[in-house]
Amino acid sequence: MAISFLCSHHQYSESPTQVLDILIFVSAYTEERDREREREMGTVAPNLMEVSATASVHKENGVVANPPKELDAGALFVLKSQGSWLHCGYHLTTSIVGPVLLSLPFALTLLGWVGGLICLALAALVTFYSYNLLSLVLEHQEKLGNRQLRFRDMARDILGPGWGKYVVGPLQFWICYGAVIACTLLGGQSLKFIYLLSNPDGKMELYQFITMFGGVTLILAQMPSFHSLRHINLVSLILCLAFSAFVTAGSIYIGHSNKAPVGDYTVKGSAKDRNFGIFNAISIIATTYASGIIPEIQATLAPPVKGKMFKGLCVCYSVIE
């Protein structure tokens, strides 16, 4: 309508280049206005990394337009896209390998060797495929100009604007809150255990070790970006390999010693207890593999992203398995 108005006025005396600029401006402004209406109606969610052509046209023509929404602190934390596929492997390993991994032996006692190994293999295959598929979807969306940095952004674009802010965001917050508390308590207990091994008559209390571990966590929380954690996550990956090597060596040594207990790998308990134990073990195994934060980690990769997440997943699952 505005274009027809401009074209119908014969007294318009500007040059053809200026006419073209104004036509482009009007077209972009109309498109942006329609998009804003759709967003207000809830039919289209705003893109987090959207760069509108309208802003540049407005600037060139001296018109002050509404600036794009600034990214929040969570988006800026993961947005430093300078990582490689090796860094991706470090982040993925650290996100999946956690305290839950220590409960896998308990899960195997509930399932037995055969059932436990089958569940572990199936969980690894299903989650590897799911993570890789999610990575490809995120890569495709980025090519379309709709880059999604977090699960909250995905929920906003897929389910609607309210879901990311009022459902996924609070859910992630409480999960992280509980995980930080649990890891701090576990870390304090581990430090006290090491302290008692070196000094059996030590007088230090558990709360002192929890405070020490919490202080270290507080320092790490000051890291400016996810990418800046890559070296710390590399140390975590090395420690995971060391833990596995020590546990394997200790098991072999005890198994071949004269004081080794008699091996009995049958599943204990009544039929009801065994049935509940199966579901308990499956939930433990599923929780172990289901904590990969794919959108956040993929946001740290330097472009082009193609193929890097797959290599990172291969590094991660090579360490876990």
PLY file of the C-alpha trace (Angstrom):
ply
format ascii 1.0
element vertex 321
property float x
property float y
property float z
element edge 320
property int vertex1
property int vertex2
end_header
0.00 0.00 0.00
2.81 2.41 0.90
4.68 1.38 -2.26
1.66 2.21 -4.43
1.38 5.57 -2.70
4.99 6.43 -3.52
4.74 5.28 -7.11
1.54 7.24 -7.76
3.01 10.65 -6.81
4.51 12.28 -9.91
6.06 15.16 -7.97
8.61 12.74 -6.45
11.92 14.08 -7.83
14.64 12.00 -6.12
17.08 9.83 -8.06
16.26 6.18 -8.97
18.78 4.93 -6.36
17.04 6.85 -3.59
13.67 5.58 -4.78
14.95 2.01 -4.65
16.34 2.55 -1.12
13.01 3.85 0.11
11.12 0.99 -1.55
13.44 -1.50 0.15
12.90 0.30 3.45
9.11 0.22 3.12
9.12 -3.46 2.14
11.36 -4.44 5.04
9.36 -2.33 7.47
6.10 -3.95 6.34
7.55 -7.44 6.66
8.88 -6.68 10.14
5.55 -5.20 11.24
3.68 -8.31 10.07
6.17 -10.52 11.87
5.72 -8.55 15.09
1.96 -8.99 14.81
2.39 -12.73 14.42
4.62 -12.81 17.47
2.07 -10.93 19.55
-0.54 -13.48 18.48
1.78 -16.30 19.57
2.05 -17.89 16.12
5.73 -17.13 15.59
8.38 -17.03 18.31
11.16 -14.43 18.03
14.55 -15.74 16.96
17.33 -15.33 19.49
20.05 -14.55 16.93
17.84 -12.75 14.43
19.54 -9.91 12.58
16.92 -7.89 10.84
17.60 -6.20 7.53
15.27 -3.45 8.67
17.77 -2.18 11.24
20.45 -1.51 8.65
17.98 0.15 6.26
16.67 2.36 9.06
20.19 3.36 10.02
21.14 4.27 6.46
18.03 6.41 6.09
18.43 8.14 9.46
15.33 6.55 10.97
15.53 5.38 14.58
14.10 1.88 14.82
13.50 -0.39 17.79
16.83 -2.14 18.50
16.91 -5.96 18.62
16.51 -7.53 22.01
19.75 -7.96 23.87
20.91 -11.47 24.72
20.64 -12.46 28.36
23.58 -13.60 30.46
22.86 -17.28 29.86
22.99 -16.86 26.09
26.16 -14.78 26.25
27.81 -17.46 28.43
27.55 -20.10 25.69
27.87 -17.77 22.70
31.67 -17.58 22.50
31.92 -19.74 19.40
35.63 -20.54 19.21
35.76 -24.23 20.16
36.89 -27.24 18.15
35.49 -30.74 18.03
38.03 -31.80 20.68
36.72 -29.11 23.03
33.24 -30.38 22.25
34.33 -33.86 23.35
35.68 -32.47 26.62
32.43 -30.64 27.37
30.23 -33.61 26.47
32.24 -36.02 28.61
32.09 -33.72 31.61
28.34 -33.11 31.20
27.52 -36.84 31.03
30.09 -38.26 33.45
28.92 -37.19 36.89
28.13 -38.60 40.33
25.38 -40.73 38.80
28.09 -42.73 37.05
29.24 -44.02 40.44
25.88 -45.75 40.87
26.29 -47.90 37.74
27.78 -50.83 39.72
24.67 -50.78 41.89
22.51 -50.84 38.75
24.44 -53.87 37.46
23.79 -55.73 40.71
20.05 -55.22 40.13
20.16 -56.41 36.51
22.98 -58.97 36.53
25.88 -59.05 34.12
23.88 -59.95 31.02
20.95 -57.61 31.61
23.21 -54.81 32.79
25.51 -54.91 29.76
22.54 -55.09 27.38
20.92 -52.03 29.01
24.19 -50.12 28.97
24.72 -50.87 25.26
21.14 -49.92 24.34
21.29 -46.71 26.35
24.58 -45.76 24.67
23.22 -46.43 21.16
19.91 -44.63 21.73
21.45 -41.53 23.33
24.28 -41.32 20.79
21.78 -41.40 17.93
19.48 -38.91 19.70
22.30 -36.48 20.46
23.60 -36.64 16.90
20.10 -36.16 15.48
19.51 -33.17 17.76
22.82 -31.70 16.65
21.82 -32.01 12.99
18.49 -30.30 13.70
20.26 -27.41 15.43
22.71 -27.14 12.54
19.85 -27.03 10.04
18.02 -24.36 12.03
21.17 -22.26 12.18
21.45 -22.38 8.38
17.88 -21.07 8.21
18.88 -18.12 10.39
17.22 -19.44 13.55
20.13 -20.27 15.84
19.08 -21.93 19.09
21.65 -21.71 21.87
19.87 -23.49 24.70
17.08 -25.97 25.41
15.06 -22.99 26.57
15.34 -21.45 23.11
14.27 -24.71 21.49
11.20 -24.91 23.74
10.33 -21.32 22.88
10.53 -21.91 19.12
8.87 -25.34 19.13
6.20 -25.05 21.82
5.69 -21.30 22.11
7.19 -18.24 23.86
5.87 -19.11 27.32
7.31 -22.60 27.50
10.95 -21.58 27.45
10.54 -18.88 30.08
8.03 -20.44 32.47
8.55 -24.20 32.09
11.96 -25.22 30.75
13.88 -22.34 32.35
12.67 -22.95 35.94
13.00 -26.72 35.47
16.63 -26.36 34.39
17.30 -23.98 37.25
16.05 -26.40 39.91
17.88 -29.33 38.35
21.13 -27.33 38.33
20.44 -26.09 41.85
19.99 -29.63 43.16
23.00 -30.93 41.21
25.28 -28.21 42.58
24.20 -28.93 46.15
24.58 -32.69 45.71
28.00 -32.36 44.05
29.20 -29.97 46.75
28.17 -32.39 49.51
29.70 -35.34 47.67
32.90 -33.39 47.01
33.18 -32.45 50.67
32.70 -36.07 51.72
35.35 -37.20 49.25
37.83 -34.61 50.55
37.20 -35.74 54.12
37.71 -39.37 53.11
41.06 -38.50 51.54
41.96 -36.50 54.64
41.18 -39.42 56.97
43.23 -41.80 54.82
46.27 -39.57 55.22
45.52 -38.57 58.82
43.27 -41.10 60.63
43.26 -39.03 63.83
42.38 -35.77 62.11
39.99 -33.39 63.87
38.57 -31.52 60.87
34.81 -31.70 60.46
32.78 -32.44 57.35
31.41 -28.90 57.04
34.95 -27.56 56.63
35.56 -29.77 53.59
32.16 -28.86 52.15
33.11 -25.19 52.52
36.42 -25.80 50.74
34.76 -27.58 47.85
32.04 -24.94 47.65
34.69 -22.23 47.48
36.35 -23.91 44.51
32.95 -24.24 42.82
32.30 -20.55 43.43
35.60 -19.63 41.77
34.83 -21.80 38.73
31.42 -20.14 38.47
33.18 -16.86 37.64
34.40 -18.18 34.28
33.30 -15.72 31.59
32.11 -18.30 29.07
31.46 -21.99 28.50
34.42 -22.08 26.12
36.76 -20.95 28.90
36.03 -24.20 30.76
37.63 -26.34 28.05
40.92 -26.90 29.91
39.13 -27.75 33.14
36.91 -30.20 31.28
40.02 -31.76 29.72
41.35 -32.40 33.23
37.96 -33.91 34.07
38.20 -36.22 31.05
41.70 -37.34 32.09
40.49 -37.99 35.63
37.62 -40.10 34.26
40.10 -42.25 32.37
42.33 -42.48 35.45
39.39 -43.49 37.64
38.40 -46.23 35.20
41.99 -47.48 34.95
42.44 -47.61 38.74
39.10 -49.35 39.30
39.90 -51.93 36.61
43.39 -52.55 37.97
42.07 -52.84 41.55
39.35 -55.28 40.51
41.84 -57.47 38.66
44.24 -57.43 41.59
41.57 -58.33 44.15
40.13 -60.99 41.86
43.48 -62.76 41.58
44.47 -62.42 45.24
44.19 -65.22 47.77
41.73 -63.23 49.86
39.31 -62.65 47.00
35.66 -63.24 47.94
33.68 -65.92 46.21
32.13 -64.49 43.05
28.33 -64.60 43.18
26.64 -62.48 40.51
23.07 -63.70 40.90
20.35 -61.13 41.45
19.20 -61.24 45.06
15.75 -60.70 46.54
12.18 -61.81 45.99
10.39 -61.63 42.65
8.78 -58.30 43.60
12.09 -56.80 44.71
13.80 -57.95 41.53
11.07 -56.40 39.36
11.31 -53.07 41.16
15.09 -53.35 40.99
14.97 -53.68 37.20
13.09 -50.39 36.83
15.39 -48.74 39.34
18.47 -49.89 37.42
17.04 -48.77 34.07
16.29 -45.31 35.50
19.86 -45.05 36.82
21.35 -45.99 33.45
19.01 -43.65 31.57
19.88 -40.78 33.92
23.58 -41.44 33.44
23.45 -41.00 29.66
20.69 -38.39 29.44
22.51 -35.29 30.72
24.25 -34.09 27.56
23.59 -30.37 27.02
23.81 -30.47 23.23
22.51 -26.96 22.30
24.77 -25.19 24.78
27.85 -27.16 23.75
27.17 -26.80 20.03
26.91 -23.03 20.51
30.58 -22.99 21.60
31.82 -24.46 18.30
33.54 -22.24 15.78
31.89 -22.20 12.34
31.52 -24.24 10.26
29.84 -26.61 12.71
29.23 -29.46 10.25
30.63 -32.77 11.50
32.21 -31.38 14.66
29.50 -32.51 17.06
29.66 -36.05 15.67
33.41 -36.17 16.29
32.89 -34.75 19.77
30.28 -37.40 20.52
32.70 -40.10 19.36
35.33 -38.76 21.79
32.78 -38.63 24.61
31.40 -42.15 24.13
34.88 -43.58 23.65
35.74 -42.34 27.14
32.44 -43.40 28.73
32.37 -46.87 27.22
0 1
1 2
2 3
3 4
4 5
5 6
6 7
7 8
8 9
9 10
10 11
11 12
12 13
13 14
14 15
15 16
16 17
17 18
18 19
19 20
20 21
21 22
22 23
23 24
24 25
25 26
26 27
27 28
28 29
29 30
30 31
31 32
32 33
33 34
34 35
35 36
36 37
37 38
38 39
39 40
40 41
41 42
42 43
43 44
44 45
45 46
46 47
47 48
48 49
49 50
50 51
51 52
52 53
53 54
54 55
55 56
56 57
57 58
58 59
59 60
60 61
61 62
62 63
63 64
64 65
65 66
66 67
67 68
68 69
69 70
70 71
71 72
72 73
73 74
74 75
75 76
76 77
77 78
78 79
79 80
80 81
81 82
82 83
83 84
84 85
85 86
86 87
87 88
88 89
89 90
90 91
91 92
92 93
93 94
94 95
95 96
96 97
97 98
98 99
99 100
100 101
101 102
102 103
103 104
104 105
105 106
106 107
107 108
108 109
109 110
110 111
111 112
112 113
113 114
114 115
115 116
116 117
117 118
118 119
119 120
120 121
121 122
122 123
123 124
124 125
125 126
126 127
127 128
128 129
129 130
130 131
131 132
132 133
133 134
134 135
135 136
136 137
137 138
138 139
139 140
140 141
141 142
142 143
143 144
144 145
145 146
146 147
147 148
148 149
149 150
150 151
151 152
152 153
153 154
154 155
155 156
156 157
157 158
158 159
159 160
160 161
161 162
162 163
163 164
164 165
165 166
166 167
167 168
168 169
169 170
170 171
171 172
172 173
173 174
174 175
175 176
176 177
177 178
178 179
179 180
180 181
181 182
182 183
183 184
184 185
185 186
186 187
187 188
188 189
189 190
190 191
191 192
192 193
193 194
194 195
195 196
196 197
197 198
198 199
199 200
200 201
201 202
202 203
203 204
204 205
205 206
206 207
207 208
208 209
209 210
210 211
211 212
212 213
213 214
214 215
215 216
216 217
217 218
218 219
219 220
220 221
221 222
222 223
223 224
224 225
225 226
226 227
227 228
228 229
229 230
230 231
231 232
232 233
233 234
234 235
235 236
236 237
237 238
238 239
239 240
240 241
241 242
242 243
243 244
244 245
245 246
246 247
247 248
248 249
249 250
250 251
251 252
252 253
253 254
254 255
255 256
256 257
257 258
258 259
259 260
260 261
261 262
262 263
263 264
264 265
265 266
266 267
267 268
268 269
269 270
270 271
271 272
272 273
273 274
274 275
275 276
276 277
277 278
278 279
279 280
280 281
281 282
282 283
283 284
284 285
285 286
286 287
287 288
288 289
289 290
290 291
291 292
292 293
293 294
294 295
295 296
296 297
297 298
298 299
299 300
300 301
301 302
302 303
303 304
304 305
305 306
306 307
307 308
308 309
309 310
310 311
311 312
312 313
313 314
314 315
315 316
316 317
317 318
318 319
319 320
